[in-house]
């Protein structure tokens, strides 16, 4: 099994192949390497899984022909991804931009 195949199998959601490739490139993962138990312990691999979860959360809700598909329990899923980011020493993510204030001195 390749690292790419392992990433896809370990992520509980299905994403488009272009998005997965972008995450692999951004994380500088050699996707065609053979997957080993050591691979799953790397920050790059763990971060890629968290990135995939965040991408899933940001996907739009879809409604067509009386059928709706939407993500439920977003906070729980976000907490899962953020626990991975915290474990690997990266900043956590928010689904909504946090407002910021900048004071300007005159």
N, C-alpha and C positions, 0 to 999 in steps of 0.2 A: 504494500500500500504506500502511495506517495504522501507527502506532507499535505498537498492540496486535497487529496481524497480524505485524509484524516480530519482536516479542518471542516470539510463539508459534513462528514459523518458526526463530528462532535458538536456541531452547532444544531440546536433543536429546531431551526427554521430553515426554509429554503429561500435563497437569494439568487439573483441573476448572476450568471457566470462573469459578466464584466465587472460587477461590483466586487465579487470575490477576488478577481484578479487584481483590481485596484488596491484592495486591502493587503493582499500578498505583496505587491510591489511596495506599497507605503511602509510595510513592516520589514522590508528587505529579507523576505523569506525565500529560500530556494524551494519552490513548490514541487519540484520533481525529485527532490531527495527522498530516500527511503525513510518512512516514518518509524521512529523507535520510541521507547518509553522516555528516553532522555529529551526527545523533541517536545513532548507535552509539558516539560518542566521549564522550557525557555520562556523568557519574557515576551519575545516576539510572537510565539505561538499563542500564549495566553492573551496577549493584547489583541491579536487578530480575532480571537473568539469574541472578546468584549466589543471590538469594532463591529463585528457582524451583528451582534445583539443590538447595538445602538442603531445601526442601519435599519434593522427590522422595526425598531420603535419609531423611527422617523418616516417610515413608509406611510403614504396616505391611505385613508380608509376608502374602500371601494364599494359602490352600490350599482347594481345593474340587474335589470329584469326581476326586481323584487328580492334579490339576494344581496345581503350586505356582509362585507368582511371588514372587521376592525380588530385592532389589538386591544385586549382587555388586560387588566392588572399591570398597567404600564409602570407604576411605581415599583412593584415587586421585581419586574424584569430589569428596570433601571438599577435598582439596588444590587442585583446580581452582577450586572456589567461593572458597576462602580466598585464592587468588592474586588473584582479582578484588577481594575486599574489601581486601586489602593495597594493590593498585594504586590504589584510589579513597580510601584513607585511612581505612577503617573497621576495626573490630575483627573478628578472625577468629572463626569459630564452631567449636564442638566438638559431636560427636554425643552424648557422654555428659557430664553435668555434672561439672565438676572439683570435687573436694572442697576445701573451704576450712576453715581453722581460725581461730577468733577467741579471742584471749587476753583473759581478764577479770582485771583487777587488783583486788585487794581491799585 
